[in-house]
Amino acid sequence: MERIQVAENISFSRIIHGLWRLSDWNQSEQETLSLIEYCLEQGITTFDHADIYGSYTCEELFGNALALKPSLREQMEIVTKCGIILPSKNRPEHKSHHYNTSKKHIIESVEYSLKNLQTDYIDVLLLHRPDPFMDPAQVAEAFKQLKEDGKVLQFGVSNFKDHQWHMLQSYLPFPLVTNQIELSAYQLENFMDGTLNLCQEKRIPAMAWSPLAGGAIFKEEDEKAIRLKATLEKIAIEIGDVDIDQVLYAWLLNHPASIMPIVGSGKTERIQKAIDALTIKLNHDQWFEILQSSMGHDVP
C-alpha cells in the first residue's frame, strides 16, 4: 500500500477506512476487530472518526473492538474530528445543533474521544467544520496544549476553504497537516474553487470524503448522474474488467494532489475494490472525459 507523508512523524495509508457508519453495520466487537485486522493486513492503517459519528457511538464501538487486541494500536493512525454539536440522547447536555470550537470544548472533545477509543493519543485531530463564531486564538491555545500534553500529535481541518485555512493557520505555531474535503467526479466544487489548489500549494495531502458521491451516480436520479454513469461505464470497458466505482476511485487517485479517498464501508469486498483501484491508470483523455461529463460541457 502506498503511503503519504502528512507530517514529519506521521504517514497515512493512501486508502483510508472511514467509520462514520460503524453503528449501522450491526457488528459484534469481534466482527469489528476482524474488519480492523483485514484493513491492516491490506495496508490500510489510517482510520477516520469523528466524535459525532453514530450519534456519538462509533468511537466507542471501535475502541471496544480495539480493546480486544490493544497491540494493534501501534500499527494504525487514528484521525478524529470535533467542533460540531448535535442533540443526542447519548449526550443530553447538547440541546441544539451548532458549532463549538472554544478551547474548553476542543479539549473536552479530545478527552471524550480518547476515552471512547481506548487510546492515550490521537494521531491527527481535525476541526470538523468552519465555525462562523470561531475564536482562532482559542483554537490555537487548545491545539498547543493538546500537543504539549502528548494527547494529539498533529492537527488539521475538514471542509475549510482557502481563506478559512489561512486565517486559522496564521494563529498556529505549527502547520496544519491536512484538509478533509468532499471530492468526487460528481462533486467538483473543491476542484474548482481553489480548495484543492491550496492543498497543493502547501504540499498538504487532502483526505477525500464521499469519493463515490454518496451513491448518487448509481442511483441515477438526475441528468448529471445519468451522463456521468454512462461515461464511467464506457471507460471501465476501455480499462477492462473493472467496476465504475473503481473508476471513480482511480479518477481521484490519478490526480497529482496525492488525494487519499476515505472508504466508508464495512464490507471487505467494497474495501478491496478501492485497494485494487490503486493499480488503475487513466490517461489524460479518460480523466478529462470524466471531468467534462460531470460538468456537462467541454473545458474552456
PLY file of the C-alpha trace (Angstrom):
ply
format ascii 1.0
element vertex 300
property float x
property float y
property float z
element edge 299
property int vertex1
property int vertex2
end_header
0.00 0.00 0.00
1.33 3.41 -0.97
1.87 5.76 1.97
1.51 9.53 2.07
3.66 11.60 4.43
1.38 14.10 6.15
3.87 15.27 8.77
7.43 14.54 9.79
6.25 11.94 12.29
3.10 10.61 10.58
2.24 8.97 7.28
-1.20 7.78 6.15
-2.17 4.82 4.01
-3.29 6.04 0.59
-6.69 4.43 1.17
-8.31 5.41 4.47
-11.04 3.48 6.23
-13.97 5.64 7.36
-16.03 4.65 10.40
-18.91 7.13 10.22
-21.41 4.32 9.59
-19.93 1.83 12.03
-23.02 1.87 14.25
-25.19 0.97 11.23
-23.21 -2.17 10.44
-24.56 -4.03 13.49
-21.28 -5.84 14.08
-20.14 -7.61 17.20
-16.92 -6.41 18.80
-15.14 -9.43 17.32
-16.52 -8.68 13.83
-15.31 -5.09 14.07
-11.91 -6.32 15.24
-11.76 -8.69 12.28
-12.55 -5.80 9.94
-9.78 -3.72 11.52
-7.36 -6.62 11.13
-8.40 -7.08 7.50
-7.68 -3.43 6.76
-4.28 -3.60 8.46
-3.39 -6.76 6.56
-4.18 -4.97 3.29
-2.03 -1.98 4.26
-4.90 0.32 5.28
-3.58 1.69 8.56
-5.44 5.02 8.78
-8.90 5.08 10.38
-11.16 8.14 10.19
-13.56 9.03 13.01
-15.48 11.97 14.44
-16.93 12.41 17.90
-20.46 12.80 16.50
-20.48 9.71 14.25
-23.30 7.34 15.05
-24.81 9.93 17.39
-21.64 9.81 19.49
-21.33 5.99 19.45
-18.89 4.99 16.69
-15.68 5.88 18.50
-16.74 3.74 21.46
-17.66 0.80 19.22
-14.24 1.00 17.58
-12.49 1.37 20.93
-14.27 -1.65 22.38
-13.14 -3.75 19.43
-9.60 -2.42 19.64
-9.51 -3.29 23.35
-9.76 -6.97 22.36
-6.29 -6.64 20.82
-4.65 -3.42 22.07
-1.35 -4.16 20.31
-3.00 -3.16 17.01
-2.98 0.48 18.12
0.74 0.70 17.32
0.03 -0.35 13.73
-2.53 2.36 12.93
-3.17 6.08 12.68
-6.37 7.37 14.24
-7.91 10.55 12.87
-10.88 12.10 14.61
-12.82 15.34 14.40
-14.58 17.74 16.75
-16.44 21.03 16.68
-19.96 20.01 15.66
-22.60 19.78 18.40
-25.61 17.54 17.79
-28.61 16.92 20.04
-28.39 13.29 21.12
-29.72 11.05 23.84
-26.12 9.95 24.25
-25.07 13.50 25.08
-28.09 15.04 26.84
-26.11 18.19 27.65
-26.23 19.06 23.93
-29.50 20.90 23.36
-29.17 22.17 19.79
-27.25 21.71 16.57
-24.42 24.25 16.37
-20.64 24.56 16.25
-18.27 24.98 19.17
-14.55 25.47 18.63
-13.80 27.01 22.01
-10.67 25.89 23.84
-12.78 24.23 26.52
-14.89 22.27 24.06
-11.96 21.10 21.91
-10.08 19.79 24.95
-13.20 18.14 26.38
-13.92 16.54 22.99
-10.43 15.09 22.81
-10.74 13.66 26.32
-14.07 12.12 25.31
-12.55 10.62 22.15
-9.50 9.25 23.97
-11.76 7.53 26.49
-14.06 6.06 23.86
-11.27 4.99 21.50
-9.39 3.50 24.47
-6.12 5.12 23.48
-3.87 7.70 25.10
-3.23 9.75 21.96
-4.83 10.78 18.67
-2.59 10.93 15.62
-4.43 13.78 13.88
-7.30 15.91 15.19
-9.42 17.87 12.71
-11.88 20.70 13.20
-14.95 19.20 11.57
-16.44 22.33 10.02
-15.58 26.03 9.75
-17.15 27.81 12.70
-18.51 31.31 11.96
-18.20 32.05 15.69
-14.62 30.78 15.90
-12.02 32.48 18.06
-8.83 31.26 16.35
-6.73 32.30 19.35
-8.68 29.82 21.50
-8.29 27.10 18.89
-4.54 27.73 18.86
-4.38 27.55 22.66
-6.27 24.24 22.66
-4.08 22.77 19.93
-0.86 23.85 21.64
-1.95 22.41 25.00
-3.04 19.09 23.46
0.23 18.81 21.57
2.33 19.66 24.63
0.42 17.09 26.68
1.05 14.41 24.02
-2.66 13.79 23.55
-2.70 14.84 19.87
0.31 14.55 17.59
-0.83 16.72 14.66
-3.78 18.88 13.62
-5.79 19.63 10.52
-9.19 20.78 9.36
-12.18 19.49 7.45
-14.34 21.33 4.91
-12.27 24.53 5.15
-11.99 26.88 2.18
-8.67 28.55 1.45
-9.42 31.82 3.30
-10.58 29.88 6.36
-7.44 27.77 6.25
-5.17 30.83 6.02
-6.97 32.56 8.89
-6.57 29.64 11.30
-3.04 28.82 10.19
-1.94 32.39 10.93
-2.60 31.77 14.65
-0.73 28.46 14.90
2.97 27.91 15.62
2.94 24.66 13.63
1.42 23.71 10.26
-1.96 22.15 9.71
-1.29 18.81 8.03
-4.45 18.01 6.04
-7.85 19.22 4.92
-10.60 16.61 4.70
-12.90 17.75 1.91
-15.60 16.39 -0.35
-14.03 15.24 -3.59
-15.55 13.10 -6.33
-16.15 13.13 -10.05
-19.75 14.10 -9.24
-18.96 16.88 -6.75
-16.41 19.24 -8.31
-16.69 22.30 -6.06
-13.39 21.82 -4.26
-11.61 21.14 -7.54
-12.84 24.41 -8.99
-12.82 26.96 -6.15
-9.16 26.78 -5.12
-9.58 24.48 -2.13
-7.58 21.61 -3.64
-5.13 24.09 -5.17
-4.31 25.36 -1.68
-3.50 21.81 -0.57
-1.10 21.53 -3.48
0.40 24.94 -2.76
1.07 23.98 0.87
2.14 20.42 -0.08
-0.64 19.11 2.14
-2.40 15.92 1.00
-6.19 16.08 1.07
-8.45 13.44 2.56
-11.47 12.88 0.31
-14.83 12.17 1.92
-17.69 10.76 -0.16
-15.42 9.72 -3.07
-18.35 7.80 -4.59
-20.66 10.81 -4.19
-22.84 9.01 -1.66
-24.06 6.64 -4.36
-25.67 9.43 -6.41
-24.15 8.13 -9.63
-25.51 4.64 -9.05
-29.00 5.94 -8.25
-29.15 7.96 -11.50
-31.63 10.46 -10.11
-30.52 13.46 -12.17
-29.18 14.28 -15.61
-25.59 14.66 -14.42
-25.61 11.29 -12.69
-27.03 9.57 -15.77
-24.48 11.25 -18.03
-21.56 10.53 -15.73
-22.51 6.89 -15.20
-22.56 6.30 -18.95
-19.07 7.81 -19.26
-17.74 5.74 -16.36
-19.18 2.56 -17.87
-17.51 3.37 -21.20
-14.12 3.94 -19.59
-14.48 0.84 -17.39
-14.83 -1.19 -20.59
-11.77 0.53 -22.08
-9.71 -0.32 -19.00
-11.09 -3.84 -18.79
-12.63 -5.90 -16.00
-13.25 -3.08 -13.52
-16.37 -1.62 -11.93
-17.39 2.01 -12.21
-16.79 2.61 -8.50
-13.17 1.64 -9.13
-13.00 4.15 -11.96
-14.32 6.79 -9.56
-11.59 5.96 -7.05
-8.98 5.90 -9.81
-10.07 9.34 -11.02
-9.10 10.74 -7.61
-6.03 8.56 -7.14
-4.60 9.58 -10.53
-4.75 13.28 -9.63
-1.30 14.73 -8.78
-2.51 16.16 -5.42
-1.99 12.81 -3.60
-5.68 12.62 -2.70
-6.49 10.00 -0.04
-10.01 8.57 -0.53
-11.97 7.58 2.58
-13.77 4.29 2.08
-16.74 4.12 4.44
-17.80 0.51 4.08
-17.98 -2.39 6.50
-17.76 -4.93 3.66
-14.34 -6.28 2.82
-15.22 -6.71 -0.85
-16.04 -2.99 -1.14
-12.82 -2.04 0.60
-10.87 -4.36 -1.70
-12.29 -2.63 -4.77
-10.83 0.66 -3.55
-7.48 -1.01 -2.94
-7.49 -2.54 -6.42
-8.19 0.90 -7.90
-4.65 1.91 -6.87
-3.36 -0.02 -9.89
-5.73 1.61 -12.40
-4.11 4.21 -14.62
-6.26 6.70 -16.52
-4.79 8.56 -19.47
-5.37 12.30 -19.91
-8.20 11.74 -22.38
-10.06 9.49 -19.95
-9.51 11.76 -16.94
-10.81 14.82 -18.79
-13.67 12.88 -20.37
-14.93 12.12 -16.85
-14.44 15.74 -15.78
-16.30 17.12 -18.78
-19.09 14.59 -18.40
-19.61 15.81 -14.85
-19.51 19.48 -15.90
-21.86 18.87 -18.80
-19.70 20.81 -21.21
-16.19 20.97 -22.60
-13.38 22.65 -20.70
-12.84 26.30 -21.80
0 1
1 2
2 3
3 4
4 5
5 6
6 7
7 8
8 9
9 10
10 11
11 12
12 13
13 14
14 15
15 16
16 17
17 18
18 19
19 20
20 21
21 22
22 23
23 24
24 25
25 26
26 27
27 28
28 29
29 30
30 31
31 32
32 33
33 34
34 35
35 36
36 37
37 38
38 39
39 40
40 41
41 42
42 43
43 44
44 45
45 46
46 47
47 48
48 49
49 50
50 51
51 52
52 53
53 54
54 55
55 56
56 57
57 58
58 59
59 60
60 61
61 62
62 63
63 64
64 65
65 66
66 67
67 68
68 69
69 70
70 71
71 72
72 73
73 74
74 75
75 76
76 77
77 78
78 79
79 80
80 81
81 82
82 83
83 84
84 85
85 86
86 87
87 88
88 89
89 90
90 91
91 92
92 93
93 94
94 95
95 96
96 97
97 98
98 99
99 100
100 101
101 102
102 103
103 104
104 105
105 106
106 107
107 108
108 109
109 110
110 111
111 112
112 113
113 114
114 115
115 116
116 117
117 118
118 119
119 120
120 121
121 122
122 123
123 124
124 125
125 126
126 127
127 128
128 129
129 130
130 131
131 132
132 133
133 134
134 135
135 136
136 137
137 138
138 139
139 140
140 141
141 142
142 143
143 144
144 145
145 146
146 147
147 148
148 149
149 150
150 151
151 152
152 153
153 154
154 155
155 156
156 157
157 158
158 159
159 160
160 161
161 162
162 163
163 164
164 165
165 166
166 167
167 168
168 169
169 170
170 171
171 172
172 173
173 174
174 175
175 176
176 177
177 178
178 179
179 180
180 181
181 182
182 183
183 184
184 185
185 186
186 187
187 188
188 189
189 190
190 191
191 192
192 193
193 194
194 195
195 196
196 197
197 198
198 199
199 200
200 201
201 202
202 203
203 204
204 205
205 206
206 207
207 208
208 209
209 210
210 211
211 212
212 213
213 214
214 215
215 216
216 217
217 218
218 219
219 220
220 221
221 222
222 223
223 224
224 225
225 226
226 227
227 228
228 229
229 230
230 231
231 232
232 233
233 234
234 235
235 236
236 237
237 238
238 239
239 240
240 241
241 242
242 243
243 244
244 245
245 246
246 247
247 248
248 249
249 250
250 251
251 252
252 253
253 254
254 255
255 256
256 257
257 258
258 259
259 260
260 261
261 262
262 263
263 264
264 265
265 266
266 267
267 268
268 269
269 270
270 271
271 272
272 273
273 274
274 275
275 276
276 277
277 278
278 279
279 280
280 281
281 282
282 283
283 284
284 285
285 286
286 287
287 288
288 289
289 290
290 291
291 292
292 293
293 294
294 295
295 296
296 297
297 298
298 299
